[in-house]
């Protein structure tokens, strides 16, 4: 089994005829962008590298690393 590339976070998107953008994470719907947000998102996708696209989709869904994962793992509430 091969390990996915570090820049592949598992996001894909689909622009619909109605002007919506459906963002999926590992096959499951994670966010739907409409109106100005959808237009802004699509404009940002033009000319973006695959890694930049993945990060943009993560930001759009709110599913991105915030830098506190290591601290959260050791917090007393999260200990098994």
DACOR-V460281 format. One record per backbone hydrogen bond with DSSP energy under -1.0 kcal/mol. NH is the residue of the N-H (numbers start at 1). CO is the residue of the C=O. E is the energy in kcal/mol with one decimal. If there is no record, write none. Layout:
NH_CO_E, NH_CO_E
This chain:
8_5_-1.6, 12_24_-2.2, 14_22_-2.0, 16_20_-2.8, 19_16_-1.4, 21_33_-2.3, 22_14_-2.9, 23_31_-3.0, 24_12_-3.0, 25_28_-2.9, 26_10_-3.4, 28_25_-1.7, 30_23_-3.1, 31_23_-1.7, 33_21_-2.8, 37_34_-1.1, 39_35_-2.2, 40_36_-2.8, 41_37_-2.3, 42_38_-2.5, 43_39_-2.1, 44_40_-1.9, 45_41_-1.1, 48_45_-1.6, 53_49_-2.5, 54_50_-2.2, 55_51_-2.2, 56_52_-2.3, 57_53_-2.4, 58_54_-2.2, 59_55_-2.4, 60_56_-2.3, 61_57_-1.6, 62_58_-1.1, 63_58_-1.4, 64_62_-1.1, 72_68_-2.7, 73_69_-1.9, 78_75_-1.7
